[in-house]
Amino acid sequence: MNPTPRRPRVLIIDDVATVAKSAAAHLEAAGFETRVTENGAQGLSEGRRFAPDLVIADILMPVVDGFEFLRRAKASAALRSVPVIMLSSVNERDRVMQCLLLGAVDYLLKPFDPATLVKKALKHVRVAEEESEDRPEPPPPAPVAADGRPSAIVAVRAAGAGAAITEALAEKLETLPASDGALVLDLAIRHTPGAVVLDARLPVFDAFEVIASLRSTESGRQVAFAVVAPKEDLDAASRAKKLGDVDLLLTPLDPEALAAFVAKAAGSGDEEEGASAAKSDAVFEPALLEALRSVPSDGGRSPLDEVLEAFLTDAPERIAAMKEALEKGDKAAAGVVAHALKGGSSAVGANALAALCASLETEAAAGSIAATNEVIPRLESLLATTRESIDAWRRGSAETQG
């Protein structure tokens, strides 16, 4: 009788219980065995005992952060060859690049898409197991725009669609080809593109990760974005719609849709409001929790209940910690708390609370965070509103299922 094969193991390192529990639930449902720790120090210790096939680690954590974890892991015989995926917020692009240079293989933006989480976990576990597989040579660097015109980055792998898009854009902009999401980000650093056209399913970083990352920068908010996908790819259409102000070019290409995007791209420098104005200002977006609803329980409490309990327990504690940090005038601690609360809020779709925390994190880093009597009531009010929205959503969902 053949023994049951061992499930691939994933070590999750994040100090925000909401994020860690959500990631673990989706990975367990996909067939992984998971272990959760709260910081890099615990992760290093647990990693030696657990012998993971993959590590997913947050960047900003107490005690030992993601950077130091990577340095120590790559110097450890037990963890040196284990692939590491970093969890990051959209405004942490520079930190992500630093982690990649330190040896991380990939990253996930928070709030993460559950399907992307599982897909990347499967990909990197499989790659680690196939050590003998030949690796293709990296693509040559893309040419640099030379004539002073605004540039457009085109990362479309289908030869016919890519050629048509490039030809149409070339009438107005200097086109720069790219073969994967990492190269798109690299080109965007060296240029200030007026337009970026991406295959939905790009290698390394997909279109939606690239767009979210670029939009976290001032120049990226002025870019005209288009995602190219087959007509039957409903997931790509849904994700493009959620991002807001992203053109969807379906293949086979519609000449009118392509012409409309080219006209928009040519005038993108005058449209500074663009993507930032299109972002959702909803207090609560239930899509992430809806995804958790489909994750089966292991006989105990459902993953959805565990994640919600973690958030509703953790958030008031974070606000209390924020109050204490502000009363002490400790801006660094306030920034750390804002970051953690932002992550937990994003994980359950508490958009308004996450946006406020992102703003507070930025203010703390600049040393200009507001006084306690201004910050804490805003946080408490938004948390109360979010709690009401979550309760209403759960009641509505129960009535629908009933």
TILO-69601 format. One record per residue (C-alpha): x negated, y negated, z negated; residue number from 1; residue in one letter. Coordinates in steps of 0.1 Angstrom, whole numbers, always signed. Each point is the difference from the previous one (the first is absolute). Layout:
N
<site px="X" py="Y" pz="Z" num="NUM" residuo="a"/>
...
***
This chain:
402
<site px="+0" py="+0" pz="+0" num="1" residuo="m"/>
<site px="-15" py="-33" pz="+11" num="2" residuo="n"/>
<site px="-3" py="-26" pz="-28" num="3" residuo="p"/>
<site px="+21" py="-32" pz="+3" num="4" residuo="t"/>
<site px="-21" py="-27" pz="+16" num="5" residuo="p"/>
<site px="-10" py="-29" pz="-23" num="6" residuo="r"/>
<site px="+19" py="-32" pz="+6" num="7" residuo="r"/>
<site px="-22" py="-29" pz="+10" num="8" residuo="p"/>
<site px="-7" py="-22" pz="-30" num="9" residuo="r"/>
<site px="+3" py="-38" pz="-2" num="10" residuo="v"/>
<site px="-12" py="-21" pz="-28" num="11" residuo="l"/>
<site px="+19" py="-33" pz="-4" num="12" residuo="i"/>
<site px="-17" py="-28" pz="-19" num="13" residuo="i"/>
<site px="+22" py="-30" pz="-7" num="14" residuo="d"/>
<site px="+8" py="-19" pz="-32" num="15" residuo="d"/>
<site px="+36" py="-8" pz="+11" num="16" residuo="v"/>
<site px="+21" py="+30" pz="-9" num="17" residuo="a"/>
<site px="+27" py="-9" pz="+25" num="18" residuo="t"/>
<site px="-24" py="+2" pz="+29" num="19" residuo="v"/>
<site px="-17" py="+32" pz="-12" num="20" residuo="a"/>
<site px="+32" py="+18" pz="-7" num="21" residuo="k"/>
<site px="+15" py="-9" pz="+34" num="22" residuo="s"/>
<site px="-32" py="+11" pz="+18" num="23" residuo="a"/>
<site px="-1" py="+33" pz="-19" num="24" residuo="a"/>
<site px="+37" py="+8" pz="+6" num="25" residuo="a"/>
<site px="-4" py="-4" pz="+38" num="26" residuo="h"/>
<site px="-32" py="+20" pz="+1" num="27" residuo="l"/>
<site px="+13" py="+28" pz="-21" num="28" residuo="e"/>
<site px="+31" py="+2" pz="+22" num="29" residuo="a"/>
<site px="-24" py="+4" pz="+30" num="30" residuo="a"/>
<site px="-18" py="+29" pz="-16" num="31" residuo="g"/>
<site px="-29" py="-16" pz="-18" num="32" residuo="f"/>
<site px="-10" py="+5" pz="-36" num="33" residuo="e"/>
<site px="-6" py="-33" pz="-17" num="34" residuo="t"/>
<site px="-16" py="-14" pz="-31" num="35" residuo="r"/>
<site px="+4" py="-37" pz="-12" num="36" residuo="v"/>
<site px="-25" py="-21" pz="-20" num="37" residuo="t"/>
<site px="+2" py="-37" pz="-10" num="38" residuo="e"/>
<site px="-35" py="-13" pz="+8" num="39" residuo="n"/>
<site px="-32" py="+8" pz="+17" num="40" residuo="g"/>
<site px="-17" py="+13" pz="-31" num="41" residuo="a"/>
<site px="+28" py="+26" pz="-6" num="42" residuo="q"/>
<site px="-1" py="+8" pz="+38" num="43" residuo="g"/>
<site px="-37" py="+8" pz="-1" num="44" residuo="l"/>
<site px="+5" py="+23" pz="-30" num="45" residuo="s"/>
<site px="+31" py="+17" pz="+13" num="46" residuo="e"/>
<site px="-15" py="+3" pz="+35" num="47" residuo="g"/>
<site px="-27" py="+23" pz="-13" num="48" residuo="r"/>
<site px="+26" py="+23" pz="-17" num="49" residuo="r"/>
<site px="+27" py="-2" pz="+27" num="50" residuo="f"/>
<site px="-22" py="+4" pz="+30" num="51" residuo="a"/>
<site px="+22" py="-20" pz="+23" num="52" residuo="p"/>
<site px="+1" py="+2" pz="+38" num="53" residuo="d"/>
<site px="+9" py="-36" pz="+3" num="54" residuo="l"/>
<site px="+0" py="-31" pz="-23" num="55" residuo="v"/>
<site px="+25" py="-29" pz="+3" num="56" residuo="i"/>
<site px="-12" py="-29" pz="-21" num="57" residuo="a"/>
<site px="+11" py="-36" pz="-7" num="58" residuo="d"/>
<site px="-26" py="-27" pz="+5" num="59" residuo="i"/>
<site px="+8" py="-22" pz="-31" num="60" residuo="l"/>
<site px="+2" py="+20" pz="-32" num="61" residuo="m"/>
<site px="-12" py="-5" pz="-36" num="62" residuo="p"/>
<site px="-31" py="+16" pz="-15" num="63" residuo="v"/>
<site px="-15" py="+13" pz="+33" num="64" residuo="v"/>
<site px="+14" py="-15" pz="+32" num="65" residuo="d"/>
<site px="+2" py="+14" pz="+35" num="66" residuo="g"/>
<site px="-34" py="-13" pz="+11" num="67" residuo="f"/>
<site px="-18" py="+14" pz="-30" num="68" residuo="e"/>
<site px="+19" py="+33" pz="+3" num="69" residuo="f"/>
<site px="-11" py="+3" pz="+37" num="70" residuo="l"/>
<site px="-37" py="-7" pz="-9" num="71" residuo="r"/>
<site px="+0" py="+26" pz="-28" num="72" residuo="r"/>
<site px="+20" py="+26" pz="+20" num="73" residuo="a"/>
<site px="-24" py="-2" pz="+29" num="74" residuo="k"/>
<site px="-29" py="+5" pz="-24" num="75" residuo="a"/>
<site px="+17" py="+30" pz="-16" num="76" residuo="s"/>
<site px="-6" py="+35" pz="+13" num="77" residuo="a"/>
<site px="+35" py="+10" pz="-9" num="78" residuo="a"/>
<site px="+17" py="-28" pz="+19" num="79" residuo="l"/>
<site px="-25" py="-12" pz="+26" num="80" residuo="r"/>
<site px="+17" py="+19" pz="+29" num="81" residuo="s"/>
<site px="+36" py="-7" pz="-11" num="82" residuo="v"/>
<site px="+18" py="-25" pz="+23" num="83" residuo="p"/>
<site px="+14" py="-31" pz="-18" num="84" residuo="v"/>
<site px="+30" py="-20" pz="+12" num="85" residuo="i"/>
<site px="+3" py="-34" pz="-16" num="86" residuo="m"/>
<site px="+33" py="-16" pz="-11" num="87" residuo="l"/>
<site px="+1" py="-37" pz="+7" num="88" residuo="s"/>
<site px="+23" py="-30" pz="+3" num="89" residuo="s"/>
<site px="+3" py="-19" pz="+32" num="90" residuo="v"/>
<site px="-21" py="-29" pz="-14" num="91" residuo="n"/>
<site px="-29" py="+22" pz="-8" num="92" residuo="e"/>
<site px="-14" py="+4" pz="+35" num="93" residuo="r"/>
<site px="-36" py="-10" pz="-10" num="94" residuo="d"/>
<site px="+0" py="+24" pz="-29" num="95" residuo="r"/>
<site px="+12" py="+28" pz="+23" num="96" residuo="v"/>
<site px="-28" py="-6" pz="+24" num="97" residuo="m"/>
<site px="-25" py="+1" pz="-29" num="98" residuo="q"/>
<site px="+15" py="+34" pz="-11" num="99" residuo="c"/>
<site px="-4" py="+14" pz="+35" num="100" residuo="l"/>
<site px="-36" py="-11" pz="+0" num="101" residuo="l"/>
<site px="-5" py="+18" pz="-33" num="102" residuo="l"/>
<site px="+13" py="+33" pz="+14" num="103" residuo="g"/>
<site px="+38" py="+0" pz="-1" num="104" residuo="a"/>
<site px="+15" py="+16" pz="+31" num="105" residuo="v"/>
<site px="+33" py="-19" pz="+3" num="106" residuo="d"/>
<site px="+24" py="-22" pz="-19" num="107" residuo="y"/>
<site px="+38" py="-4" pz="-6" num="108" residuo="l"/>
<site px="+18" py="-32" pz="-4" num="109" residuo="l"/>
<site px="+23" py="-4" pz="-30" num="110" residuo="k"/>
<site px="+29" py="+5" pz="+0" num="111" residuo="p"/>
<site px="-10" py="+31" pz="+20" num="112" residuo="f"/>
<site px="+23" py="+17" pz="+25" num="113" residuo="d"/>
<site px="+6" py="+36" pz="-13" num="114" residuo="p"/>
<site px="-4" py="+15" pz="+34" num="115" residuo="a"/>
<site px="-33" py="-18" pz="+6" num="116" residuo="t"/>
<site px="-13" py="+11" pz="-35" num="117" residuo="l"/>
<site px="+7" py="+37" pz="+8" num="118" residuo="v"/>
<site px="-13" py="-3" pz="+36" num="119" residuo="k"/>
<site px="-33" py="-16" pz="-11" num="120" residuo="k"/>
<site px="-4" py="+26" pz="-29" num="121" residuo="a"/>
<site px="+5" py="+29" pz="+25" num="122" residuo="l"/>
<site px="-24" py="-16" pz="+25" num="123" residuo="k"/>
<site px="-29" py="-6" pz="-24" num="124" residuo="h"/>
<site px="+4" py="+34" pz="-17" num="125" residuo="v"/>
<site px="-1" py="+16" pz="+34" num="126" residuo="r"/>
<site px="-30" py="-20" pz="+12" num="127" residuo="v"/>
<site px="-19" py="+9" pz="-32" num="128" residuo="a"/>
<site px="+7" py="+37" pz="+6" num="129" residuo="e"/>
<site px="-12" py="-2" pz="+36" num="130" residuo="e"/>
<site px="-36" py="-10" pz="-7" num="131" residuo="e"/>
<site px="-13" py="+18" pz="+30" num="132" residuo="s"/>
<site px="+23" py="-19" pz="+24" num="133" residuo="e"/>
<site px="-19" py="-22" pz="+25" num="134" residuo="d"/>
<site px="+7" py="-37" pz="-6" num="135" residuo="r"/>
<site px="+5" py="-22" pz="+31" num="136" residuo="p"/>
<site px="-24" py="-29" pz="+5" num="137" residuo="e"/>
<site px="+13" py="-33" pz="-12" num="138" residuo="p"/>
<site px="+13" py="-23" pz="+28" num="139" residuo="p"/>
<site px="-22" py="-27" pz="+14" num="140" residuo="p"/>
<site px="+6" py="-35" pz="-15" num="141" residuo="p"/>
<site px="+26" py="-20" pz="+19" num="142" residuo="a"/>
<site px="-11" py="-29" pz="+21" num="143" residuo="p"/>
<site px="+0" py="-35" pz="-15" num="144" residuo="v"/>
<site px="+23" py="-26" pz="+14" num="145" residuo="a"/>
<site px="-22" py="-23" pz="+20" num="146" residuo="a"/>
<site px="+21" py="-27" pz="+17" num="147" residuo="d"/>
<site px="+14" py="-18" pz="-31" num="148" residuo="g"/>
<site px="+36" py="+11" pz="+6" num="149" residuo="r"/>
<site px="+21" py="+14" pz="-29" num="150" residuo="p"/>
<site px="-5" py="+37" pz="-3" num="151" residuo="s"/>
<site px="+24" py="+30" pz="-1" num="152" residuo="a"/>
<site px="-10" py="+33" pz="-15" num="153" residuo="i"/>
<site px="+15" py="+30" pz="+18" num="154" residuo="v"/>
<site px="-1" py="+34" pz="-16" num="155" residuo="a"/>
<site px="+22" py="+21" pz="+22" num="156" residuo="v"/>
<site px="-12" py="+36" pz="+8" num="157" residuo="r"/>
<site px="+25" py="+8" pz="+28" num="158" residuo="a"/>
<site px="-19" py="-9" pz="+31" num="159" residuo="a"/>
<site px="+30" py="-13" pz="+20" num="160" residuo="g"/>
<site px="+15" py="-20" pz="-28" num="161" residuo="a"/>
<site px="-33" py="-14" pz="-11" num="162" residuo="g"/>
<site px="-10" py="-11" pz="+35" num="163" residuo="a"/>
<site px="+34" py="-17" pz="+5" num="164" residuo="a"/>
<site px="-2" py="-18" pz="-33" num="165" residuo="i"/>
<site px="-36" py="-11" pz="+5" num="166" residuo="t"/>
<site px="+7" py="-13" pz="+35" num="167" residuo="e"/>
<site px="+30" py="-20" pz="-11" num="168" residuo="a"/>
<site px="-18" py="-15" pz="-30" num="169" residuo="l"/>
<site px="-31" py="-8" pz="+20" num="170" residuo="a"/>
<site px="+18" py="-27" pz="+19" num="171" residuo="e"/>
<site px="+1" py="-21" pz="-31" num="172" residuo="k"/>
<site px="-25" py="+15" pz="-25" num="173" residuo="l"/>
<site px="-34" py="+17" pz="-1" num="174" residuo="e"/>
<site px="+8" py="+36" pz="-8" num="175" residuo="t"/>
<site px="-22" py="+21" pz="-23" num="176" residuo="l"/>
<site px="+6" py="+38" pz="+0" num="177" residuo="p"/>
<site px="-1" py="+22" pz="-31" num="178" residuo="a"/>
<site px="+3" py="+37" pz="-5" num="179" residuo="s"/>
<site px="+11" py="+2" pz="-37" num="180" residuo="d"/>
<site px="+13" py="-20" pz="-29" num="181" residuo="g"/>
<site px="-34" py="-5" pz="-16" num="182" residuo="a"/>
<site px="-14" py="-16" pz="+32" num="183" residuo="l"/>
<site px="+31" py="-23" pz="+2" num="184" residuo="v"/>
<site px="-8" py="-13" pz="-35" num="185" residuo="l"/>
<site px="-36" py="-4" pz="+9" num="186" residuo="d"/>
<site px="+8" py="-20" pz="+31" num="187" residuo="l"/>
<site px="+24" py="-21" pz="-19" num="188" residuo="a"/>
<site px="-28" py="-10" pz="-24" num="189" residuo="i"/>
<site px="-22" py="-12" pz="+29" num="190" residuo="r"/>
<site px="+27" py="-17" pz="+20" num="191" residuo="h"/>
<site px="+32" py="-18" pz="-8" num="192" residuo="t"/>
<site px="+25" py="+18" pz="+23" num="193" residuo="p"/>
<site px="+32" py="-16" pz="+12" num="194" residuo="g"/>
<site px="+15" py="+34" pz="+6" num="195" residuo="a"/>
<site px="-5" py="+36" pz="-11" num="196" residuo="v"/>
<site px="+17" py="+30" pz="+18" num="197" residuo="v"/>
<site px="-3" py="+34" pz="-17" num="198" residuo="l"/>
<site px="+11" py="+35" pz="+5" num="199" residuo="d"/>
<site px="+22" py="+10" pz="-29" num="200" residuo="a"/>
<site px="-21" py="+31" pz="-7" num="201" residuo="r"/>
<site px="-35" py="-13" pz="+2" num="202" residuo="l"/>
<site px="-29" py="+20" pz="-15" num="203" residuo="p"/>
<site px="-16" py="-10" pz="-33" num="204" residuo="v"/>
<site px="+25" py="-27" pz="-9" num="205" residuo="f"/>
<site px="+34" py="+0" pz="+17" num="206" residuo="d"/>
<site px="+17" py="-30" pz="+15" num="207" residuo="a"/>
<site px="+20" py="-9" pz="-31" num="208" residuo="f"/>
<site px="-30" py="+1" pz="-23" num="209" residuo="e"/>
<site px="-20" py="-22" pz="+24" num="210" residuo="v"/>
<site px="+28" py="-25" pz="+2" num="211" residuo="i"/>
<site px="+6" py="-1" pz="-37" num="212" residuo="a"/>
<site px="-38" py="-5" pz="-6" num="213" residuo="s"/>
<site px="-3" py="-28" pz="+26" num="214" residuo="l"/>
<site px="+30" py="-18" pz="-13" num="215" residuo="r"/>
<site px="-16" py="-2" pz="-34" num="216" residuo="s"/>
<site px="-24" py="-26" pz="+14" num="217" residuo="t"/>
<site px="+8" py="-36" pz="+10" num="218" residuo="e"/>
<site px="-9" py="+5" pz="+37" num="219" residuo="s"/>
<site px="+18" py="+33" pz="+2" num="220" residuo="g"/>
<site px="+33" py="-16" pz="-8" num="221" residuo="r"/>
<site px="-2" py="-19" pz="+33" num="222" residuo="q"/>
<site px="-5" py="+30" pz="+22" num="223" residuo="v"/>
<site px="+26" py="+14" pz="+23" num="224" residuo="a"/>
<site px="+3" py="+38" pz="-6" num="225" residuo="f"/>
<site px="+14" py="+27" pz="+22" num="226" residuo="a"/>
<site px="+3" py="+37" pz="-7" num="227" residuo="v"/>
<site px="+1" py="+25" pz="+29" num="228" residuo="v"/>
<site px="+19" py="+32" pz="-5" num="229" residuo="a"/>
<site px="+21" py="+26" pz="+19" num="230" residuo="p"/>
<site px="+37" py="-7" pz="+1" num="231" residuo="k"/>
<site px="+7" py="+31" pz="-21" num="232" residuo="e"/>
<site px="-23" py="-11" pz="-28" num="233" residuo="d"/>
<site px="+27" py="-13" pz="-24" num="234" residuo="l"/>
<site px="-24" py="-1" pz="-30" num="235" residuo="d"/>
<site px="-22" py="-26" pz="+19" num="236" residuo="a"/>
<site px="+30" py="-21" pz="+8" num="237" residuo="a"/>
<site px="+11" py="+0" pz="-36" num="238" residuo="s"/>
<site px="-34" py="-9" pz="-14" num="239" residuo="r"/>
<site px="-5" py="-28" pz="+25" num="240" residuo="a"/>
<site px="+34" py="-14" pz="-10" num="241" residuo="k"/>
<site px="-9" py="+1" pz="-37" num="242" residuo="k"/>
<site px="-32" py="-20" pz="+7" num="243" residuo="l"/>
<site px="+20" py="-27" pz="+17" num="244" residuo="g"/>
<site px="-10" py="-22" pz="+30" num="245" residuo="d"/>
<site px="-17" py="+30" pz="+18" num="246" residuo="v"/>
<site px="+9" py="+6" pz="+36" num="247" residuo="d"/>
<site px="+7" py="+37" pz="+9" num="248" residuo="l"/>
<site px="-12" py="+9" pz="+35" num="249" residuo="l"/>
<site px="+16" py="+34" pz="+8" num="250" residuo="l"/>
<site px="-15" py="+23" pz="+26" num="251" residuo="t"/>
<site px="+7" py="+3" pz="+29" num="252" residuo="p"/>
<site px="-6" py="-38" pz="-2" num="253" residuo="l"/>
<site px="+28" py="-24" pz="+7" num="254" residuo="d"/>
<site px="-15" py="-28" pz="+22" num="255" residuo="p"/>
<site px="+23" py="-26" pz="-15" num="256" residuo="e"/>
<site px="-9" py="+9" pz="-35" num="257" residuo="a"/>
<site px="-37" py="-1" pz="+8" num="258" residuo="l"/>
<site px="+4" py="-34" pz="+18" num="259" residuo="a"/>
<site px="+18" py="-14" pz="-31" num="260" residuo="a"/>
<site px="-28" py="+11" pz="-23" num="261" residuo="f"/>
<site px="-27" py="-14" pz="+23" num="262" residuo="v"/>
<site px="+18" py="-34" pz="-1" num="263" residuo="a"/>
<site px="+3" py="+2" pz="-38" num="264" residuo="k"/>
<site px="-37" py="+10" pz="-3" num="265" residuo="a"/>
<site px="-12" py="-29" pz="+22" num="266" residuo="a"/>
<site px="+18" py="-24" pz="-23" num="267" residuo="g"/>
<site px="-8" py="+17" pz="-33" num="268" residuo="s"/>
<site px="-24" py="-27" pz="-11" num="269" residuo="g"/>
<site px="+29" py="-24" pz="-3" num="270" residuo="d"/>
<site px="+21" py="+24" pz="-21" num="271" residuo="e"/>
<site px="-15" py="-2" pz="-34" num="272" residuo="e"/>
<site px="+31" py="+11" pz="-19" num="273" residuo="e"/>
<site px="+4" py="+33" pz="+18" num="274" residuo="g"/>
<site px="-5" py="+31" pz="-21" num="275" residuo="a"/>
<site px="-1" py="-16" pz="-34" num="276" residuo="s"/>
<site px="+34" py="-16" pz="+5" num="277" residuo="a"/>
<site px="+14" py="+33" pz="+11" num="278" residuo="a"/>
<site px="-10" py="+19" pz="-31" num="279" residuo="k"/>
<site px="+29" py="+13" pz="-21" num="280" residuo="s"/>
<site px="+9" py="-20" pz="-31" num="281" residuo="d"/>
<site px="+23" py="+27" pz="-14" num="282" residuo="a"/>
<site px="-4" py="+6" pz="-37" num="283" residuo="v"/>
<site px="+2" py="+37" pz="+4" num="284" residuo="f"/>
<site px="-5" py="+23" pz="+31" num="285" residuo="e"/>
<site px="+11" py="+36" pz="-7" num="286" residuo="p"/>
<site px="-18" py="+17" pz="+29" num="287" residuo="a"/>
<site px="-29" py="+13" pz="-20" num="288" residuo="l"/>
<site px="+23" py="+14" pz="-27" num="289" residuo="l"/>
<site px="+23" py="+15" pz="+27" num="290" residuo="e"/>
<site px="-31" py="+20" pz="+12" num="291" residuo="a"/>
<site px="-6" py="+13" pz="-36" num="292" residuo="l"/>
<site px="+36" py="+11" pz="-2" num="293" residuo="r"/>
<site px="-7" py="+28" pz="+26" num="294" residuo="s"/>
<site px="-30" py="+13" pz="-20" num="295" residuo="v"/>
<site px="+11" py="+32" pz="-19" num="296" residuo="p"/>
<site px="-4" py="+3" pz="-37" num="297" residuo="s"/>
<site px="-20" py="+28" pz="-16" num="298" residuo="d"/>
<site px="+29" py="+10" pz="-22" num="299" residuo="g"/>
<site px="-4" py="-29" pz="-24" num="300" residuo="g"/>
<site px="+7" py="-37" pz="+5" num="301" residuo="r"/>
<site px="+1" py="-12" pz="+36" num="302" residuo="s"/>
<site px="-30" py="-19" pz="+14" num="303" residuo="p"/>
<site px="+23" py="-30" pz="+6" num="304" residuo="l"/>
<site px="+10" py="-1" pz="-36" num="305" residuo="d"/>
<site px="-36" py="+3" pz="-12" num="306" residuo="e"/>
<site px="-12" py="-28" pz="+23" num="307" residuo="v"/>
<site px="+28" py="-24" pz="-10" num="308" residuo="l"/>
<site px="-5" py="+8" pz="-37" num="309" residuo="e"/>
<site px="-38" py="-7" pz="+4" num="310" residuo="a"/>
<site px="+7" py="-33" pz="+17" num="311" residuo="f"/>
<site px="+27" py="-12" pz="-25" num="312" residuo="l"/>
<site px="-23" py="+10" pz="-29" num="313" residuo="t"/>
<site px="-32" py="-13" pz="+14" num="314" residuo="d"/>
<site px="+13" py="-34" pz="+13" num="315" residuo="a"/>
<site px="+10" py="-15" pz="-33" num="316" residuo="p"/>
<site px="-33" py="+12" pz="-15" num="317" residuo="e"/>
<site px="-19" py="-18" pz="+28" num="318" residuo="r"/>
<site px="+20" py="-32" pz="-5" num="319" residuo="i"/>
<site px="-9" py="+1" pz="-37" num="320" residuo="a"/>
<site px="-36" py="+5" pz="+9" num="321" residuo="a"/>
<site px="+2" py="-29" pz="+24" num="322" residuo="m"/>
<site px="+14" py="-22" pz="-28" num="323" residuo="k"/>
<site px="-28" py="+10" pz="-23" num="324" residuo="e"/>
<site px="-27" py="-7" pz="+26" num="325" residuo="a"/>
<site px="+15" py="-34" pz="+8" num="326" residuo="l"/>
<site px="+2" py="-10" pz="-37" num="327" residuo="e"/>
<site px="-37" py="+9" pz="-3" num="328" residuo="k"/>
<site px="-9" py="-19" pz="+31" num="329" residuo="g"/>
<site px="-15" py="+32" pz="+15" num="330" residuo="d"/>
<site px="+6" py="-6" pz="+37" num="331" residuo="k"/>
<site px="-19" py="+31" pz="+11" num="332" residuo="a"/>
<site px="+22" py="+22" pz="-22" num="333" residuo="a"/>
<site px="+31" py="-17" pz="+13" num="334" residuo="a"/>
<site px="-11" py="+7" pz="+36" num="335" residuo="g"/>
<site px="-5" py="+37" pz="-8" num="336" residuo="v"/>
<site px="+34" py="+2" pz="-16" num="337" residuo="v"/>
<site px="+16" py="-18" pz="+30" num="338" residuo="a"/>
<site px="-17" py="+25" pz="+24" num="339" residuo="h"/>
<site px="+13" py="+30" pz="-19" num="340" residuo="a"/>
<site px="+35" py="-13" pz="-3" num="341" residuo="l"/>
<site px="+0" py="-9" pz="+37" num="342" residuo="k"/>
<site px="-10" py="+36" pz="+8" num="343" residuo="g"/>
<site px="+28" py="+15" pz="-21" num="344" residuo="g"/>
<site px="+26" py="-24" pz="+13" num="345" residuo="s"/>
<site px="-10" py="+7" pz="+36" num="346" residuo="s"/>
<site px="+3" py="+38" pz="-6" num="347" residuo="a"/>
<site px="+37" py="-3" pz="-8" num="348" residuo="v"/>
<site px="+9" py="-27" pz="+26" num="349" residuo="g"/>
<site px="+2" py="-29" pz="-26" num="350" residuo="a"/>
<site px="-11" py="-25" pz="+27" num="351" residuo="n"/>
<site px="+6" py="-33" pz="-18" num="352" residuo="a"/>
<site px="-18" py="+11" pz="-32" num="353" residuo="l"/>
<site px="-29" py="+14" pz="+21" num="354" residuo="a"/>
<site px="-2" py="-33" pz="+19" num="355" residuo="a"/>
<site px="-1" py="-20" pz="-32" num="356" residuo="l"/>
<site px="-27" py="+22" pz="-14" num="357" residuo="c"/>
<site px="-21" py="-4" pz="+32" num="358" residuo="a"/>
<site px="+3" py="-37" pz="-4" num="359" residuo="s"/>
<site px="-10" py="+2" pz="-36" num="360" residuo="l"/>
<site px="-30" py="+22" pz="+8" num="361" residuo="e"/>
<site px="-12" py="-26" pz="+26" num="362" residuo="t"/>
<site px="+5" py="-28" pz="-25" num="363" residuo="e"/>
<site px="-19" py="+19" pz="-27" num="364" residuo="a"/>
<site px="-29" py="+6" pz="+24" num="365" residuo="a"/>
<site px="-1" py="-37" pz="+7" num="366" residuo="a"/>
<site px="+2" py="-9" pz="-37" num="367" residuo="g"/>
<site px="+32" py="-19" pz="+5" num="368" residuo="s"/>
<site px="+26" py="+23" pz="-14" num="369" residuo="i"/>
<site px="+30" py="-17" pz="-16" num="370" residuo="a"/>
<site px="+8" py="-3" pz="-37" num="371" residuo="a"/>
<site px="+16" py="+28" pz="-20" num="372" residuo="t"/>
<site px="+34" py="-18" pz="-3" num="373" residuo="n"/>
<site px="+1" py="-3" pz="+38" num="374" residuo="e"/>
<site px="-11" py="+35" pz="+10" num="375" residuo="v"/>
<site px="+16" py="+24" pz="-25" num="376" residuo="i"/>
<site px="+36" py="-12" pz="+4" num="377" residuo="p"/>
<site px="-3" py="+4" pz="+38" num="378" residuo="r"/>
<site px="-13" py="+35" pz="-4" num="379" residuo="l"/>
<site px="+26" py="+10" pz="-25" num="380" residuo="e"/>
<site px="+28" py="-15" pz="+21" num="381" residuo="s"/>
<site px="-11" py="+18" pz="+31" num="382" residuo="l"/>
<site px="-4" py="+33" pz="-19" num="383" residuo="l"/>
<site px="+35" py="-3" pz="-13" num="384" residuo="a"/>
<site px="+14" py="-8" pz="+35" num="385" residuo="t"/>
<site px="-20" py="+30" pz="+14" num="386" residuo="t"/>
<site px="+13" py="+23" pz="-27" num="387" residuo="r"/>
<site px="+36" py="-11" pz="+8" num="388" residuo="e"/>
<site px="-7" py="+6" pz="+37" num="389" residuo="s"/>
<site px="-14" py="+35" pz="-6" num="390" residuo="i"/>
<site px="+30" py="+9" pz="-23" num="391" residuo="d"/>
<site px="+24" py="-12" pz="+27" num="392" residuo="a"/>
<site px="-18" py="+20" pz="+26" num="393" residuo="w"/>
<site px="+1" py="+31" pz="-21" num="394" residuo="r"/>
<site px="+37" py="-4" pz="-7" num="395" residuo="r"/>
<site px="+7" py="-4" pz="+37" num="396" residuo="g"/>
<site px="-22" py="+30" pz="+9" num="397" residuo="s"/>
<site px="+18" py="+21" pz="-26" num="398" residuo="a"/>
<site px="+34" py="-10" pz="+13" num="399" residuo="e"/>
<site px="-11" py="+7" pz="+36" num="400" residuo="t"/>
<site px="-13" py="+35" pz="-9" num="401" residuo="q"/>
<site px="+31" py="+7" pz="-21" num="402" residuo="g"/>
***
